[in-house]
Amino acid sequence: MKIGVIAEDDSDVVVVKELTRSLMKPRKVGFKRFVGNGCGKLRRKCHAWAEILVRRGCPWIVLVHDLDEYDETALRTELSNAIVNSGAKATVVLIPRREIEAWLLYDSEAIAKAFNERKKPHLPHDPELLSDHNELIAKYVDVSLLQRSRSFARHPPFVSNIF
């Protein structure tokens, strides 16, 4: 079983892989990827990349694009339309409001553990609104807590349809 990931950069792919593996435990899954090194190339090439990933044995496609300053509805429509006819069994477009790493900040217990703190940090209700979240990212994240994130919420149902 393989999942194709199309993302802006390598760190996005790493996060999607780890979160997907957490959602799919104990099942094993492989990944193939295309990285745009920014949003421009990703938006121009995502249709072709999705088709290539399907031909390479990835019937499920995840496309990740940061919201940045775009209108979410227009961006989701554009990206969904670009990959929907790729031949994939299922596709999902994930649009973190800032950067995908912000999803990791929904788990204060993991952050406390990672920084060897006795108390869990008080995190904002919506970490995706932080302008600089990287200093708070933890190594271990409880994926089930991420479902509070509206931009991540599409991924668990997508993964559950795979098996």
MDAnalysis code that builds the backbone (N, CA, C; Angstrom):
import MDAnalysis as mda
import numpy as np

u = mda.Universe.empty(489, n_residues=163, atom_resindex=np.repeat(np.arange(163), 3), trajectory=True)
u.add_TopologyAttr("name", ["N", "CA", "C"] * 163)
u.add_TopologyAttr("resid", np.arange(1, 164))
u.add_TopologyAttr("resname", ["MET", "LYS", "ILE", "GLY", "VAL", "ILE", "ALA", "GLU", "ASP", "ASP", "SER", "ASP", "VAL", "VAL", "VAL", "VAL", "LYS", "GLU", "LEU", "THR", "ARG", "SER", "LEU", "MET", "LYS", "PRO", "ARG", "LYS", "VAL", "GLY", "PHE", "LYS", "ARG", "PHE", "VAL", "GLY", "ASN", "GLY", "CYS", "GLY", "LYS", "LEU", "ARG", "ARG", "LYS", "CYS", "HIS", "ALA", "TRP", "ALA", "GLU", "ILE", "LEU", "VAL", "ARG", "ARG", "GLY", "CYS", "PRO", "TRP", "ILE", "VAL", "LEU", "VAL", "HIS", "ASP", "LEU", "ASP", "GLU", "TYR", "ASP", "GLU", "THR", "ALA", "LEU", "ARG", "THR", "GLU", "LEU", "SER", "ASN", "ALA", "ILE", "VAL", "ASN", "SER", "GLY", "ALA", "LYS", "ALA", "THR", "VAL", "VAL", "LEU", "ILE", "PRO", "ARG", "ARG", "GLU", "ILE", "GLU", "ALA", "TRP", "LEU", "LEU", "TYR", "ASP", "SER", "GLU", "ALA", "ILE", "ALA", "LYS", "ALA", "PHE", "ASN", "GLU", "ARG", "LYS", "LYS", "PRO", "HIS", "LEU", "PRO", "HIS", "ASP", "PRO", "GLU", "LEU", "LEU", "SER", "ASP", "HIS", "ASN", "GLU", "LEU", "ILE", "ALA", "LYS", "TYR", "VAL", "ASP", "VAL", "SER", "LEU", "LEU", "GLN", "ARG", "SER", "ARG", "SER", "PHE", "ALA", "ARG", "HIS", "PRO", "PRO", "PHE", "VAL", "SER", "ASN", "ILE", "PHE"])
u.atoms.positions = np.array([
    [0.838, -1.166, 0.000],
    [0.000, 0.000, 0.000],
    [0.888, 1.236, 0.000],
    [0.626, 2.127, -0.962],
    [1.424, 3.348, -1.072],
    [0.507, 4.564, -1.197],
    [0.956, 5.647, -0.582],
    [0.256, 6.922, -0.651],
    [1.186, 7.922, -1.320],
    [0.649, 8.678, -2.258],
    [1.421, 9.726, -2.906],
    [1.217, 11.044, -2.186],
    [2.299, 11.756, -1.937],
    [2.228, 13.053, -1.261],
    [2.816, 14.109, -2.190],
    [2.050, 15.159, -2.391],
    [2.510, 16.322, -3.156],
    [2.511, 17.484, -2.167],
    [3.683, 18.105, -1.999],
    [3.797, 19.133, -0.967],
    [4.733, 20.247, -1.410],
    [4.686, 21.343, -0.655],
    [5.540, 22.489, -0.956],
    [7.012, 22.198, -0.663],
    [7.285, 21.487, 0.435],
    [8.680, 21.195, 0.764],
    [8.806, 19.873, 1.509],
    [10.048, 19.444, 1.699],
    [10.321, 18.147, 2.314],
    [9.779, 18.029, 3.731],
    [9.796, 19.114, 4.501],
    [9.303, 19.037, 5.882],
    [7.800, 18.736, 5.899],
    [7.064, 19.238, 4.918],
    [5.645, 18.924, 4.828],
    [5.436, 17.425, 4.594],
    [6.262, 16.846, 3.743],
    [6.161, 15.412, 3.459],
    [6.439, 14.611, 4.720],
    [7.472, 14.976, 5.462],
    [7.819, 14.267, 6.697],
    [6.654, 14.292, 7.678],
    [6.050, 15.457, 7.858],
    [4.933, 15.572, 8.803],
    [3.749, 14.729, 8.339],
    [3.393, 14.805, 7.072],
    [2.263, 14.012, 6.562],
    [2.546, 12.514, 6.719],
    [3.757, 12.097, 6.417],
    [4.100, 10.676, 6.562],
    [3.937, 10.216, 8.008],
    [4.479, 10.969, 8.939],
    [4.418, 10.558, 10.342],
    [2.991, 10.565, 10.872],
    [2.235, 11.584, 10.537],
    [0.856, 11.644, 11.009],
    [0.012, 10.540, 10.387],
    [0.238, 10.263, 9.124],
    [-0.504, 9.186, 8.450],
    [-0.153, 7.842, 9.053],
    [1.125, 7.607, 9.292],
    [1.532, 6.340, 9.927],
    [0.879, 6.188, 11.299],
    [0.798, 7.277, 12.053],
    [0.151, 7.223, 13.361],
    [-1.322, 6.874, 13.229],
    [-1.982, 7.414, 12.231],
    [-3.398, 7.124, 12.017],
    [-3.627, 5.695, 11.539],
    [-2.646, 5.110, 10.872],
    [-2.828, 3.794, 10.267],
    [-2.291, 2.643, 11.108],
    [-1.647, 2.926, 12.239],
    [-1.087, 1.849, 13.054],
    [-2.151, 0.810, 13.321],
    [-1.866, -0.446, 13.258],
    [-0.581, -1.107, 13.040],
    [-0.282, -1.400, 11.579],
    [-1.120, -0.946, 10.668],
    [-0.888, -1.209, 9.245],
    [0.360, -0.485, 8.764],
    [1.015, -1.083, 7.810],
    [2.213, -0.490, 7.214],
    [1.818, 0.211, 5.917],
    [2.481, 1.290, 5.633],
    [2.195, 2.037, 4.412],
    [3.493, 2.647, 3.891],
    [3.614, 2.703, 2.578],
    [4.761, 3.336, 1.943],
    [4.333, 4.656, 1.324],
    [5.293, 5.467, 0.977],
    [5.007, 6.789, 0.412],
    [5.916, 7.064, -0.769],
    [5.383, 7.768, -1.726],
    [6.169, 8.371, -2.799],
    [5.778, 9.840, -2.803],
    [6.642, 10.705, -3.319],
    [6.380, 12.126, -3.167],
    [6.860, 12.946, -4.352],
    [6.279, 14.109, -4.443],
    [6.775, 15.187, -5.284],
    [6.762, 16.441, -4.421],
    [7.835, 17.234, -4.528],
    [7.975, 18.456, -3.738],
    [8.162, 19.626, -4.687],
    [7.363, 20.660, -4.487],
    [7.414, 21.820, -5.369],
    [8.468, 22.851, -5.008],
    [9.039, 22.743, -3.804],
    [9.965, 23.776, -3.318],
    [9.324, 25.149, -3.421],
    [8.104, 25.221, -2.919],
    [7.314, 26.436, -2.961],
    [5.974, 26.152, -3.614],
    [5.093, 27.126, -3.530],
    [3.728, 26.878, -3.993],
    [3.547, 27.050, -5.496],
    [4.338, 27.879, -6.139],
    [4.156, 28.127, -7.567],
    [4.307, 26.872, -8.405],
    [5.414, 26.196, -8.233],
    [5.671, 24.968, -8.989],
    [4.655, 23.892, -8.623],
    [4.322, 23.792, -7.344],
    [3.338, 22.795, -6.910],
    [2.012, 23.023, -7.638],
    [1.568, 24.245, -7.688],
    [0.276, 24.539, -8.319],
    [0.315, 24.274, -9.823],
    [1.437, 24.545, -10.463],
    [1.551, 24.312, -11.913],
    [1.624, 22.821, -12.244],
    [2.279, 22.038, -11.391],
    [2.589, 20.659, -11.743],
    [1.790, 19.598, -10.996],
    [0.928, 19.983, -10.062],
    [0.287, 18.975, -9.207],
    [-0.544, 17.965, -9.984],
    [-1.207, 18.365, -11.056],
    [-1.991, 17.399, -11.833],
    [-1.075, 16.330, -12.446],
    [-0.027, 16.766, -13.100],
    [0.913, 15.810, -13.716],
    [1.558, 14.930, -12.652],
    [1.941, 15.514, -11.529],
    [2.563, 14.732, -10.469],
    [1.595, 13.691, -9.902],
    [0.335, 14.070, -9.731],
    [-0.657, 13.109, -9.224],
    [-0.796, 11.934, -10.193],
    [-0.852, 12.212, -11.478],
    [-0.943, 11.133, -12.462],
    [0.273, 10.220, -12.408],
    [1.452, 10.799, -12.276],
    [2.688, 10.005, -12.188],
    [2.660, 9.137, -10.928],
    [2.256, 9.716, -9.806],
    [2.197, 8.944, -8.558],
    [1.222, 7.770, -8.692],
    [0.093, 7.983, -9.328],
    [-0.864, 6.894, -9.547],
    [-0.219, 5.807, -10.399],
    [0.453, 6.197, -11.474],
    [1.140, 5.204, -12.329],
    [2.233, 4.465, -11.564],
    [2.829, 5.110, -10.567],
    [3.889, 4.477, -9.761],
    [3.327, 3.662, -8.588],
    [2.035, 3.433, -8.586],
    [1.452, 2.554, -7.571],
    [0.896, 3.237, -6.343],
    [0.582, 4.519, -6.431],
    [0.008, 5.262, -5.303],
    [-1.439, 5.635, -5.639],
    [-2.400, 4.787, -5.278],
    [-3.786, 5.090, -5.624],
    [-4.427, 6.152, -4.732],
    [-3.742, 6.591, -3.687],
    [-4.252, 7.625, -2.790],
    [-3.290, 8.799, -2.835],
    [-3.827, 9.991, -3.022],
    [-2.996, 11.186, -3.175],
    [-3.365, 12.216, -2.109],
    [-2.344, 12.716, -1.420],
    [-2.487, 13.802, -0.452],
    [-1.729, 14.998, -1.016],
    [-2.406, 16.128, -1.137],
    [-1.764, 17.355, -1.591],
    [-1.784, 18.348, -0.431],
    [-0.606, 18.889, -0.096],
    [-0.481, 19.834, 1.022],
    [0.019, 21.169, 0.491],
    [-0.731, 22.226, 0.801],
    [-0.374, 23.582, 0.361],
    [-0.720, 24.531, 1.507],
    [0.247, 25.283, 2.006],
    [-0.028, 26.254, 3.056],
    [-0.993, 27.316, 2.538],
    [-1.850, 27.813, 3.423],
    [-2.833, 28.822, 3.024],
    [-2.152, 30.129, 2.620],
    [-1.114, 30.493, 3.355],
    [-0.425, 31.758, 3.105],
    [-1.466, 32.878, 3.036],
    [-1.470, 33.650, 1.977],
    [-2.401, 34.778, 1.856],
    [-3.554, 34.491, 0.892],
    [-3.719, 33.212, 0.528],
    [-4.761, 32.850, -0.436],
    [-6.131, 32.754, 0.232],
    [-7.167, 32.816, -0.572],
    [-8.519, 32.538, -0.119],
    [-8.658, 31.013, -0.065],
    [-9.031, 30.481, 1.103],
    [-9.040, 29.030, 1.280],
    [-9.999, 28.323, 0.321],
    [-11.185, 28.853, 0.148],
    [-12.162, 28.203, -0.726],
    [-11.656, 28.153, -2.169],
    [-11.127, 29.259, -2.647],
    [-10.621, 29.310, -4.022],
    [-9.414, 28.380, -4.192],
    [-8.514, 28.394, -3.216],
    [-7.330, 27.541, -3.300],
    [-7.721, 26.068, -3.270],
    [-8.615, 25.683, -2.356],
    [-9.048, 24.283, -2.262],
    [-9.717, 23.837, -3.560],
    [-10.542, 24.700, -4.128],
    [-11.211, 24.379, -5.388],
    [-10.191, 24.177, -6.503],
    [-9.255, 25.104, -6.610],
    [-8.219, 25.008, -7.647],
    [-7.425, 23.712, -7.522],
    [-6.953, 23.418, -6.310],
    [-6.112, 22.238, -6.108],
    [-6.910, 20.943, -6.255],
    [-8.113, 20.922, -5.715],
    [-8.958, 19.724, -5.845],
    [-9.254, 19.434, -7.310],
    [-9.604, 20.469, -8.062],
    [-9.884, 20.291, -9.487],
    [-8.654, 19.806, -10.248],
    [-7.490, 20.223, -9.798],
    [-6.254, 19.842, -10.483],
    [-5.923, 18.365, -10.305],
    [-6.311, 17.762, -9.188],
    [-5.908, 16.367, -8.946],
    [-7.053, 15.369, -9.001],
    [-8.294, 15.836, -9.056],
    [-9.438, 14.926, -8.972],
    [-9.465, 13.918, -10.129],
    [-9.050, 14.299, -11.310],
    [-9.081, 13.397, -12.460],
    [-7.722, 12.767, -12.744],
    [-6.973, 12.496, -11.699],
    [-5.629, 11.934, -11.855],
    [-5.643, 10.414, -11.968],
    [-6.796, 9.797, -11.752],
    [-6.872, 8.342, -11.760],
    [-6.725, 7.736, -10.376],
    [-6.587, 8.566, -9.356],
    [-6.447, 8.074, -7.982],
    [-7.786, 7.538, -7.472],
    [-7.719, 6.561, -6.555],
    [-8.936, 6.066, -5.904],
    [-9.541, 7.153, -5.027],
    [-8.674, 7.922, -4.374],
    [-9.129, 9.001, -3.494],
    [-8.033, 10.058, -3.406],
    [-8.462, 11.303, -3.247],
    [-7.530, 12.409, -3.069],
    [-8.014, 13.268, -1.911],
    [-7.076, 13.966, -1.292],
    [-7.423, 14.928, -0.253],
    [-6.469, 16.112, -0.378],
    [-7.023, 17.303, -0.206],
    [-6.227, 18.530, -0.207],
    [-6.212, 19.044, 1.226],
    [-5.020, 19.165, 1.787],
    [-4.847, 19.670, 3.147],
    [-4.234, 21.061, 3.058],
    [-4.874, 22.014, 3.738],
    [-4.411, 23.401, 3.673],
    [-4.208, 23.938, 5.093],
    [-3.000, 23.744, 5.645],
    [-2.716, 24.364, 6.941],
    [-2.771, 25.885, 6.807],
    [-3.300, 26.547, 7.829],
    [-3.439, 28.004, 7.760],
    [-2.100, 28.723, 7.712],
    [-1.129, 28.226, 8.418],
    [0.211, 28.820, 8.354],
    [1.118, 27.784, 7.712],
    [1.831, 27.049, 8.551],
    [2.677, 25.969, 8.061],
    [2.202, 24.682, 8.695],
    [2.446, 23.568, 8.037],
    [1.953, 22.277, 8.491],
    [2.473, 21.933, 9.895],
    [3.655, 22.425, 10.239],
    [4.202, 22.121, 11.564],
    [3.312, 22.631, 12.693],
    [2.484, 23.614, 12.407],
    [1.564, 24.129, 13.438],
    [0.618, 23.045, 13.931],
    [0.331, 22.038, 13.110],
    [-0.542, 20.950, 13.532],
    [0.023, 20.223, 14.741],
    [1.340, 20.205, 14.861],
    [1.974, 19.487, 15.966],
    [1.723, 20.168, 17.311],
    [1.296, 21.407, 17.284],
    [1.124, 22.169, 18.513],
    [-0.240, 21.985, 19.178],
    [-0.976, 20.999, 18.784],
    [-2.250, 20.703, 19.426],
    [-2.073, 19.754, 20.607],
    [-0.845, 19.334, 20.913],
    [-0.599, 18.333, 21.949],
    [0.350, 18.879, 23.015],
    [-0.190, 19.526, 24.049],
    [0.646, 20.126, 25.096],
    [1.381, 19.074, 25.916],
    [0.790, 17.891, 26.086],
    [1.456, 16.823, 26.832],
    [2.733, 16.379, 26.127],
    [2.663, 16.247, 24.810],
    [3.851, 15.858, 24.049],
    [4.932, 16.932, 24.122],
    [4.519, 18.175, 24.102],
    [5.491, 19.261, 24.196],
    [6.179, 19.233, 25.551],
    [5.412, 19.029, 26.623],
    [5.998, 18.938, 27.966],
    [6.990, 17.781, 28.037],
    [6.607, 16.670, 27.453],
    [7.483, 15.498, 27.458],
    [8.770, 15.778, 26.687],
    [8.627, 16.393, 25.525],
    [9.787, 16.651, 24.676],
    [10.767, 17.620, 25.323],
    [10.245, 18.596, 26.077],
    [11.108, 19.577, 26.706],
    [11.386, 19.274, 28.169],
    [11.008, 18.062, 28.584],
    [11.271, 17.578, 29.940],
    [10.713, 18.544, 30.997],
    [9.491, 18.982, 30.761],
    [8.814, 19.903, 31.674],
    [7.808, 19.126, 32.516],
    [7.656, 19.524, 33.782],
    [6.664, 18.864, 34.637],
    [5.247, 19.303, 34.298],
    [5.103, 20.564, 33.951],
    [3.789, 21.093, 33.617],
    [3.615, 21.159, 32.107],
    [2.398, 20.889, 31.700],
    [2.086, 21.044, 30.284],
    [1.994, 22.532, 29.965],
    [2.542, 22.932, 28.825],
    [2.451, 24.352, 28.471],
    [1.016, 24.733, 28.117],
    [0.690, 25.972, 28.350],
    [-0.607, 26.494, 27.938],
    [-0.461, 26.927, 26.488],
    [-1.176, 26.239, 25.640],
    [-1.106, 26.540, 24.213],
    [-2.359, 27.293, 23.787],
    [-2.226, 28.088, 22.761],
    [-3.421, 28.771, 22.262],
    [-4.430, 27.745, 21.742],
    [-5.688, 28.107, 21.782],
    [-6.734, 27.202, 21.317],
    [-6.526, 26.822, 19.857],
    [-6.018, 27.743, 19.063],
    [-5.825, 27.496, 17.640],
    [-4.378, 27.798, 17.260],
    [-3.472, 26.827, 17.429],
    [-2.050, 27.067, 17.164],
    [-1.733, 27.515, 15.747],
    [-2.619, 27.244, 14.801],
    [-2.337, 27.643, 13.431],
    [-2.325, 29.160, 13.257],
    [-2.814, 29.882, 14.251],
    [-2.809, 31.344, 14.167],
    [-1.500, 31.957, 14.661],
    [-0.624, 31.142, 15.268],
    [0.671, 31.650, 15.725],
    [1.525, 32.044, 14.534],
    [2.276, 33.104, 14.671],
    [3.151, 33.490, 13.567],
    [4.468, 32.714, 13.597],
    [4.927, 32.299, 14.780],
    [6.165, 31.518, 14.881],
    [5.922, 30.350, 15.826],
    [5.717, 29.178, 15.278],
    [5.372, 28.008, 16.074],
    [6.512, 27.006, 16.191],
    [7.568, 27.146, 15.398],
    [8.601, 26.121, 15.351],
    [9.297, 25.887, 16.684],
    [9.425, 26.905, 17.512],
    [10.132, 26.730, 18.781],
    [9.359, 25.859, 19.755],
    [8.068, 25.645, 19.511],
    [7.253, 24.844, 20.412],
    [6.994, 23.410, 19.936],
    [7.528, 23.062, 18.789],
    [7.204, 21.750, 18.217],
    [7.872, 20.624, 19.013],
    [7.085, 19.614, 19.273],
    [7.573, 18.471, 20.048],
    [7.863, 17.278, 19.146],
    [8.630, 16.331, 19.699],
    [8.948, 15.126, 18.944],
    [7.762, 14.169, 18.851],
    [7.007, 14.053, 19.907],
    [5.920, 13.076, 19.940],
    [4.592, 13.805, 20.007],
    [3.688, 13.434, 19.121],
    [2.409, 14.122, 19.039],
    [1.284, 13.098, 19.041],
    [0.254, 13.368, 19.794],
    [-0.938, 12.539, 19.812],
    [-1.826, 12.984, 18.640],
    [-1.834, 12.192, 17.588],
    [-2.535, 12.561, 16.368],
    [-4.029, 12.762, 16.606],
    [-4.599, 12.036, 17.545],
    [-6.040, 12.173, 17.779],
    [-6.411, 13.591, 18.217],
    [-5.482, 14.292, 18.856],
    [-5.751, 15.665, 19.278],
    [-5.773, 16.642, 18.109],
    [-5.132, 16.256, 17.012],
    [-5.089, 17.135, 15.847],
    [-6.454, 17.321, 15.204],
    [-7.383, 16.462, 15.506],
    [-8.685, 16.569, 14.863],
    [-9.415, 17.847, 15.268],
    [-8.904, 18.552, 16.291],
    [-9.438, 19.871, 16.625],
    [-9.115, 20.875, 15.534],
    [-8.086, 20.592, 14.743],
    [-7.684, 21.501, 13.672],
    [-8.596, 21.311, 12.470],
    [-9.270, 22.377, 12.076],
    [-10.159, 22.279, 10.906],
    [-9.387, 21.909, 9.648],
    [-8.159, 22.395, 9.518],
    [-7.414, 22.109, 8.287],
    [-6.855, 20.691, 8.246],
    [-6.693, 20.031, 9.393],
    [-6.222, 18.643, 9.425],
    [-7.383, 17.657, 9.406],
    [-8.556, 18.091, 9.804],
    [-9.701, 17.198, 10.013],
    [-10.063, 16.364, 8.791],
    [-9.699, 16.781, 7.598],
    [-10.007, 16.008, 6.387],
    [-9.114, 14.778, 6.246],
    [-7.971, 14.759, 6.910],
    [-7.009, 13.676, 6.696],
    [-7.424, 12.347, 7.344],
    [-7.856, 12.304, 8.615],
    [-8.232, 11.004, 9.193],
    [-9.330, 10.269, 8.417],
    [-10.399, 10.932, 7.963],
    [-11.385, 10.190, 7.169],
    [-10.799, 9.690, 5.844],
    [-9.916, 10.475, 5.246],
    [-9.239, 10.049, 4.023],
    [-8.443, 8.772, 4.278],
    [-7.673, 8.766, 5.371],
    [-6.862, 7.596, 5.716],
    [-7.749, 6.393, 6.039],
    [-8.830, 6.614, 6.746],
    [-9.700, 5.482, 7.125],
    [-10.345, 4.846, 5.894],
    [-10.525, 5.596, 4.824],
    [-11.082, 5.028, 3.586],
    [-10.077, 4.186, 2.813],
    [-8.810, 4.264, 3.173],
    [-7.784, 3.496, 2.483],
    [-7.908, 2.006, 2.818],
    [-8.276, 1.698, 4.053],
    [-8.340, 0.283, 4.433],
    [-9.695, -0.123, 4.832],
])
